[in-house]
Structure formats: C-alpha cells, structure tokens
Amino acid sequence: MRSSSSGTLAGASTAARRLGGRAALALLPFAVLITAFLLVPTLSLIWGSFHDSKTGAFTLTNYSYLQHPLDLVPFANSLELSLASTILGSVVGLLIAQAIVSSRRPLVQEIATTFSSVAANFAGVPLAFAFIATLGANGLLTRTLLNSGIDLYSGGFKLYSVLGLTIVYAYWEIPLMVLVMLPPLQAMKPSWREAAEILGASRWRYLRSVAIPILMTPFISSLLLLYANAFGAYATAYGLTTGFVALVPIEISNLINGDVSYDPGQADALAIGLAVIMAVCIGGRAILERRSTRWLAP
Amino acid sequence: MAYDPLLSRIDELSGAFTSGQIDRRRFLKGLVGLGLSLPAIGVIVAACSSASSTATPAAATMAPSMAATMAAGSPAASGFDLTSLIAAAKAEGDIYQTGIPPEWVNYQAIFDLWKSTYGIPIDGTATEGEYSSGQELDSIKNTGKPDVGDVGIAFAVQAKTQGLSAPYKNSHWADIPDTAKDADGYWCCNYWGAQAFAINTDAVKIPIKDWKDLLDPSLKNAVGIDGDPTKANDSFFAVWSAAIANGGGIDNIQPGIDFMNQLQQSGNLTAARASDTNIISGEVKVAIKWDYLGLAVRDKAAGAPNITVTIPSSGSLASPYADIVAAKAPHPNAAKLWQELIYSDAAQLLFLGGYAHPIRFDVLNAAGKISADLAAKLPSADLYKKVTLVTDINKITAAQATLGNGWKIVINS
C-alpha cells in the first residue's frame, strides 16, 4: 500500500519532468493569478491581524473580539442569516429547478432561466428599496395585509431584522440555486430511471441509489455557493438596515471606512474569522463529497 | 466670460425697483416673467426691499445689488475701503474657487450675484465643485490655483495648522459669534445646519416638539436617523444632539447614546435610513436630520406627504461650514472681496433661501430683513436660539470615540 502510493508520486514527478518547462509555463498565468489575488491578500490579512494598526508592533489584541460576547453578535447574526437563507434558497430553488426540468416545455425553461439569471443578480440598494416599498413598515404588502386585519409589525415582524434579511436574501438565493442546479438535473437521463424500474426498483429506491448519489456533489457545491454568497453580501444588508443588524462584512467595513472606528488590524482579524468559517465549510464539503463518491464507486 | 442675460435682466429690474423707477407690483411681475422660482424671487425682493428702504441715494446709484451689500447691517470696519478692494479685485480679473458646487446651499444664486455685481469671472467651480473638504485642501496645497474654499469646520482648523489659509477679517466680523471664527481670522463660518425633526404630519397625529416626544408608543418603527452614526456625520450629530435633552451635551454624548438605546428598546427607532425616498414613502415618519435636508425633502414631497420641520425645543447641535482664503491665493483681493460678498446681507439671505442657516441670521432677523414669505418656510427663529454650534475639534473627536464603543450596545443588545 505504502509502496504503491509512493510509486504513484514518483511516477507523477517523472511525468512532470518529462513534460518539462512548457507545462510549467502554461501554469504560469494561473499561478500569477492565485498569487496576486489569493495568496498575497491572505498573507497580508494574517500579517495585519497580528499587528497593531497604529504602532505596527506584534499584538494579539486584534483578536480580542473572540472574548467579548457583544463583538461576537455579528458572527452569530451572519451565521444565522447565511444558514437560514441557504436552507430557504436551496429547498425552494431545488423544487423549482426540478419543476422546470419536468415541465419539458422549452419556452417555460427558457423564460425561467432568463428570469433566474436576472433575479440572481438583482441585489444591493435597489433590491433593498424594492423590499422596503413592499414589506417595510409602510410597504404595499404590509398595508394591504393591515387592511385585511393582519398587522405584521405589531405581530413582531420587522423587515430590518435577521428574519427580514433572510427573506430579502432568498430573493437572489432561490434563482441562483435554480441556475446552478438546472444543468445537473437536466443531465439526469430518463433511461437511468427506466433501467432501475425494469430491475424492479421502487421510486424511493431509485432516488436513494441512483438520483441522490449522483446529485449529491452538485447539490452540496450549490449549498456552499449560496452560503458563501450570503455570508459575504454587504450592499443589500447595509442598504436595508444601515448597520442596525450587525453582520461581519458590515463590521469589517466600519473598521476600514468609518471615521469613528478606524482600525484595519482589527478588520483583518475579523476577516480571518470569516475565512476560518469558510474553510470549515469547504472542508465539510470535501468530506461529504468523498462519501458521495464512495456511493458512486462500484 | 459673458454675463448671463437672465442675471443682467434681474439686475436691471432690481435697479429700477430700488431707485424707485418701478413699483413693487411691476417688479414682482417682471421677476415672475423671467421664470424664476418663488423662493428665489422672495430672496431677491427681500434683499432689494431692505436696500430701497435704507440705501442712501448715493448708494442707489451704484450697481443695485451692490447697494444691498453696502447697506447691509453693520458698518464697515474702520479704515475699510470697499471701493479700492473692488478695483484691486477687478484688476486681478478672476477668482478660482475650490469645492463650491453651484447646486449646494444656493451657491448658484450667489455666483450670479458676484458676477452681476463685480463682473469678475469665476473659475474652478465646474471642475472642483464636487470636491470633499479634504480634496479641497489637497487642491490648495498641490495646485496653488484656488483663491477660496468652502470646507467643513474640522478642515478649516486643519488648513490653519497646515499653513494653507491666510487671515482675513471681513467687514461683518463683529456680527459673527466668537465660536464661529478664528480669533486671528484664518477661517470664519459662513452658514450652518442644525439637527431637526422632519415629521410626516399625515402619519403622525401627535405633536412632536422635543426629544421625549419621540418615545411615544404610537411611534413604533417610525423614527429614523440618516445613516450609521459611526460613519455618517448627519446621524452622528443626531445622536449627539439627543444628549442635550437628556442631561448631556457638547461635552458628553453618552446620554444621547442612552436615549437612542431607549428609543431602540421601545421599538420606535427604525433601521430604515432617513433618506428622501424613505421619508416620502412614509417608511420613516419622524426623521432626525439636518434642517436644510429636512426642508428640502419637505419641498420635494410637495404635500405628498405633508412634512413639517422643527427644531427640538430642548435644542440641538449645529455643524458649520467655513470659508477660507488660500494662503497662496493667486488673486488675493478677489478672495477678500468674495469674503465681503458671502457675509453681506444679500448673500446671507441667499444662503437662507437655500435653507442653510447663515451665520449672521440673528442680525438679519433682528433688523427685520428676512421676508415673511421666507420666514414662513423655516422653523421659528426662537427655536434656533437653543441651537449650539460645534466648532471645537477636540470635542468632536472625544464624542466620536465614545460613540464608537457605545453604538455597539445600541445595535447588538
């Protein structure tokens, strides 16, 4: 076992040597890109997070937010918001994508895809205003419901809250899910189901043994995309709540933009916190994906 | 640079009126005929009326709007010779301004007044009108072109310490409160804005006079500030102003933060920003923001909804803008003449017409120079007596530091 793995490694390096400088040259643009936009920024974040913004001396105080419950609220809010909008977006998005595939009408599919790509990119201040005009304290829907006896706001609902933001985020999370899940759903061949049925598989058995294992990888990747999208979103949340709902990206922007609380070192430390959370998610995806590929293995 | 024909026509009419050739009725009709907006007419008439009633015959034979300037309240400082200053400025033939946008606080009308009175072309405003105060100082430092600039108070102080401004005391110096001018003349506040309540009276049925009224249970999700106070100056001053009615003030912002927290806990403070759209749509029913912005949105809404702007009766804080003369002004006399113009009655009334509160407001008000039409559009002059002007940079820095920590408690708890 051990010898075979070292054998493949040796084989790979021989292959690389055989390919020579030309292959390495082809990799150069990618390497430059990764260095400039991933490695260097990450290293500078790590460096900055351990140094005092004013004196430049080594310090751990930038990470003091880990000890203060009040400073962890943005993380709790961001996690809650991203999880909630990912679940809402993925469940509804998957159902819609499946419905589109099942409809088998090209026109419906085309319209749905076009709408989804527009809606998935409708964000920021215009989206915030659209929701204020609809679901705000004086919004059209709020007023209509009020006239029919349902008072959303005295019932405790607020657009300017984590719940409200979840609804707003779902506005682009759902179409995004539709867009990314349509191709794998369309790739599912009817013949696979027919084959399973001929072999006597129930509908559930087909789902469990065929459909779910195949779709697991794209589904989990989509979840991750939705999650990252919600976690990093800034403009919409800020446009809607002017910072009243503390989220990590807003907190970071306060620290690098604000006249009052300017402290890039602390912003770096918060960004590292964000990066750690994303790394955990990506690691989790890798584990899940290995399991789903094991299912697919003969 | 050619004169705007409209302006020369206004000047002609003003001249005819101040020298008694036409009566008030024909004067007004003439102005309306030129397609001017009502606020502009109000201001012109107010300026000319005071001129026609107080100007000496000698002054009336001068350029008419100049007559208004000359007749203005306080007498010129001893030894001050406006005529030779005008001559010197005209000889320089140009003035370069930085960061003075025509659409800001009625500056277009003041440019017009300058051109029609002195005939000296204005440069810089087209390209540098959008500059922030910091960029204005950079422009003064790096290009050496600007003669004058209109900057936030913190930057006026900075300009002095960096040696970017030159001392000049305009002839209305005595009218200006000590806190609003540099003792050595390196800067002088020309107008200010105060924190006010803009109330949607269609939606809010209770009278709102003071800070404590904002806690009324009927105002759930109704009260808004203009942005994140740790970022935006407008909302920062809203929080700070709230301190006045709650045992704090210019030296202590904490009671203001506590009041906002109370407002948040009561459910009255909305996260919706007190922007024009949110005020007009009724999302924010009581906006705490600068008086001039509140008055402008009231006019913009034009009754849909009805908006009333008032200054809280316990008082509020005001933040001024200041005018500086560049230390290396290429046209030093034009720069000084610009100072004379903007502190004159006519220009100060134009600021007021643009809803900026002119620094000589009390003098103009006491002399009855503010027309009834204009006064009717503004919060009462008495309420403004409780307004405190913030010009001490150290106090601003201290208040910001306190807010940085305190605001987290308001939003995170």
HADDOCK unambig.tbl for C-alpha pairs under 7 A between the chains (distance, minus, plus):
assign (segid A and resid 70 and name CA) (segid B and resid 412 and name CA) 6.42 0.50 0.50
assign (segid A and resid 73 and name CA) (segid B and resid 412 and name CA) 6.30 0.50 0.50
assign (segid A and resid 136 and name CA) (segid B and resid 283 and name CA) 6.57 0.50 0.50
assign (segid A and resid 137 and name CA) (segid B and resid 221 and name CA) 6.85 0.50 0.50
assign (segid A and resid 137 and name CA) (segid B and resid 283 and name CA) 5.91 0.50 0.50
assign (segid A and resid 138 and name CA) (segid B and resid 282 and name CA) 6.02 0.50 0.50
assign (segid A and resid 138 and name CA) (segid B and resid 283 and name CA) 5.10 0.50 0.50
assign (segid A and resid 160 and name CA) (segid B and resid 271 and name CA) 5.92 0.50 0.50
assign (segid A and resid 240 and name CA) (segid B and resid 272 and name CA) 6.36 0.50 0.50
assign (segid A and resid 241 and name CA) (segid B and resid 271 and name CA) 4.85 0.50 0.50
assign (segid A and resid 241 and name CA) (segid B and resid 272 and name CA) 5.74 0.50 0.50
assign (segid A and resid 242 and name CA) (segid B and resid 227 and name CA) 5.61 0.50 0.50
assign (segid A and resid 242 and name CA) (segid B and resid 228 and name CA) 5.54 0.50 0.50
assign (segid A and resid 242 and name CA) (segid B and resid 271 and name CA) 6.30 0.50 0.50
assign (segid A and resid 242 and name CA) (segid B and resid 272 and name CA) 6.92 0.50 0.50
assign (segid A and resid 242 and name CA) (segid B and resid 273 and name CA) 6.30 0.50 0.50
assign (segid A and resid 243 and name CA) (segid B and resid 228 and name CA) 6.04 0.50 0.50
assign (segid A and resid 244 and name CA) (segid B and resid 271 and name CA) 5.64 0.50 0.50
assign (segid A and resid 244 and name CA) (segid B and resid 411 and name CA) 5.40 0.50 0.50
assign (segid A and resid 245 and name CA) (segid B and resid 411 and name CA) 6.62 0.50 0.50
assign (segid A and resid 246 and name CA) (segid B and resid 411 and name CA) 6.91 0.50 0.50
assign (segid A and resid 246 and name CA) (segid B and resid 412 and name CA) 6.64 0.50 0.50
assign (segid A and resid 258 and name CA) (segid B and resid 230 and name CA) 6.19 0.50 0.50
assign (segid A and resid 258 and name CA) (segid B and resid 231 and name CA) 4.84 0.50 0.50
assign (segid A and resid 259 and name CA) (segid B and resid 230 and name CA) 6.86 0.50 0.50
assign (segid A and resid 259 and name CA) (segid B and resid 231 and name CA) 5.87 0.50 0.50
assign (segid A and resid 260 and name CA) (segid B and resid 230 and name CA) 5.34 0.50 0.50
assign (segid A and resid 260 and name CA) (segid B and resid 231 and name CA) 6.65 0.50 0.50
assign (segid A and resid 260 and name CA) (segid B and resid 400 and name CA) 5.46 0.50 0.50
assign (segid A and resid 260 and name CA) (segid B and resid 401 and name CA) 6.40 0.50 0.50
assign (segid A and resid 260 and name CA) (segid B and resid 404 and name CA) 5.86 0.50 0.50
assign (segid A and resid 261 and name CA) (segid B and resid 404 and name CA) 5.75 0.50 0.50
